[in-house]
């Protein structure tokens, strides 16, 4: 049996566009409608109508934390136009969570932005940060009782997918634009921190893929280190240093701080040297570390979560695992995934690393961005025709872990890694 601290949070995570449905005023919805994206989110999980049922369900399952995002485009469907009904509904969600002793962990930006904001250039233009600032100020009015607010979810994923590879909206492939966006996200974080600091604990959520050299060759090792610095550490370092060191030079940003760091961890990447300067002299691909692959095509590498924690500990800030999950139809594999990753989280805590919570991704099956509805990450199964929720066995197993703050010998013996 392994025992977690009594104060340790066991929660789940979601994002607005992936579960709410009918987010008609953001950039993703626009591209879905014009056919630039292969799937339409539509009503998604219909959470905007079923939020009370969903909060009751997570309470009955025994989870004591919930990470969710606020949809900026619901609050400001048009420039300078506030939807008070949407604002009040998010406040009601917060109050319902607090009433059920579920700790809310609010994210202000989870990939989607108001369409009008993006049509003005979005985060590519520093002058647009005044709109972000106004949004944060309005949200600050509904945060009573909230302890944790993350400014951005996976900012470098947003930059890479939207502005470097052009795989996501706004479908730009321009490294200069990409790093400029990253620098403006840092400025936006600093603005939000100055508004919210002292009112709540303000953090940022960073995806930490483990970068593994493709070989023992020194060039591959250096390439992996470069990829690691470029994707993981340059952005985080800039929060305190006041300058963002990109692949194409240094950007001046506002010096700031965080009260916690959220770690999103899923898998590892394999990196090898490339002669191509347009690829920054390295090539990265998903690492092939396990025979079985998830529905996302990812290897399962539990030790990576421990490596992510130890690496992020350099900043000497409290850490929360804000996302960790598996897309699979094999629910016993999901239980195994949870148990084995939590074994490594526990190992980190035992060694003195300041990890204070774990949020499984996701509470329920949802719209998985450009991959649509096929990947099933949820503890709770969703029928996309009826919107019926059906907790999987993993939902109950995870609830038992959450309530007892421990993983039983029986679970470890059946699903765990030996020797941890």
Secondary structure, DSSP 8 states (H G I E B T S, - for coil): -EE--TT-EEEEE--HHHHS---TTBHHHHHHHTTSSSS--TTTT-HHHHHHHHHHHHHHHT--EEEEE--HHHHTSBTTB--HHHHHHHHHHHHHHHHTT-EEEEEEESS--BHHHHHTTGGGSGGGHHHHHHHHHHHGGG-TT--EEEEEE-HHHHHIIIIIS--STT----HHHHHHHHHHHHHHHHHHHHHHBTTBEEEEEEE--EEEESSS-HHHHHHHHHHHIIIIIHHHHHHHHSEEEETTEEEE------SEEEEE---EEEEEE-S-GGGTTEEEEE----SS--TTS----THHHHHHHHHHGGG--EEEEEE-----S-HHHHHHHHHHHHHHHHHHHHTT--EEEEEEE-SB----GGGTT-----SEEE-TTT--EEE-HHHHHHHHHHHHTEE-HHHHHHHS-TT-
